[in-house]
Amino acid sequence: MTGPQLITYDDAAARLTWRGAVEALRAGHRLPRAEVADMFLGPADATLLSRGAWIDGLGYGVKSVTVLDGNAARGLPTVQGAMLVFEPDHGQLDAVVESRLVTEFKTAADSVLGALCLARPDSARLLVVGAGTVAASLVRAYAALFPKLESAAIWARRPEQAEALARTLGDVGIPVTAAPDLPAALGETDIVTSATMAREPVLKAEWVRPGTHVDLIGAYKADMREADDALISQAALFVDSRATTLHHIGELLIPISNGVITADAVRGDLYDLVPGRAGRQSESEITLFKNGGGAHLDLMIARYIAGEVG
């Protein structure tokens, strides 16, 4: 046996494609449902997070990262870590992949796969809410996978941040601009994808026009949310995985706890969407996809990365 591959972000990022990442997730959701588990250790502001998954036919994976809130002030990354990938037959270690690489491609590809299953095929206008690192990946991934996309707009609480990000995305093949007014931008878009750190809703149902696809990424803790109760209750609601979203993420946990919706309001996850057992019912329907992430998605993407680099 040769040693495991050691794969860093700088070595591999340029060799990967958004289409390849999305297709890896699509293929992974045709396999049996994953078994997943998370472990948290340490204080709230200096946590070790380990997420593991097993998928029959694909193997085993564990991504462990430290999340230290104080690192930004020291000029250090807030999140640092690696993913271990084990082959399915004998449990041998195949690859050690820098976590940043896995997370970047997993996060945007997860959302785009949901949109390919739920958004109107003729969607021409994209709105990104938030202007951080994830927002840049979202513009690139959506532009690569939606051939009828004609433009993208970015809205952020700090307009200068949206303008600065838009200027860096001149190579994506469509015009990218900063949106000065969020309600007005929502009234003109076909797909809105939100990646913020909001703890109070930033998207309101009254601003979203019929037929829009809403993609929610940012709320990943129990006290975080990006969409208001009306949008959550009125839209056709889907998630990437019931197991990693329903009772863990504020976007769903809070409205369920308050009696706004029940868990049964979720019409399906990617295991239903990919084979076509669930999806959009009409052109005017507002669809909403909650991207919650999960170790099984990390494993699917890490397998794709290892295959491309190897």
ZIWO-V607281 format. One record per helix or strand of 3 or more residues. SS is the DSSP state (alpha for helix, beta for strand). FROM is the first residue (numbers start at 1). TO is the last residue. Records with the same first field share a line. If there is no record, write none. Layout:
BEGIN
SS=FROM-TO / FROM-TO
END
This chain:
BEGIN
beta=5-7 / 35-43 / 46-55 / 59-68 / 79-86 / 93-98 / 125-129 / 151-155 / 175-178 / 191-194 / 213-216 / 236-239 / 266-268 / 287-290
alpha=9-15 / 18-28 / 69-74 / 99-118 / 133-145 / 159-167 / 182-186 / 205-207 / 229-234 / 242-245 / 250-257 / 263-265 / 270-273 / 295-309
END
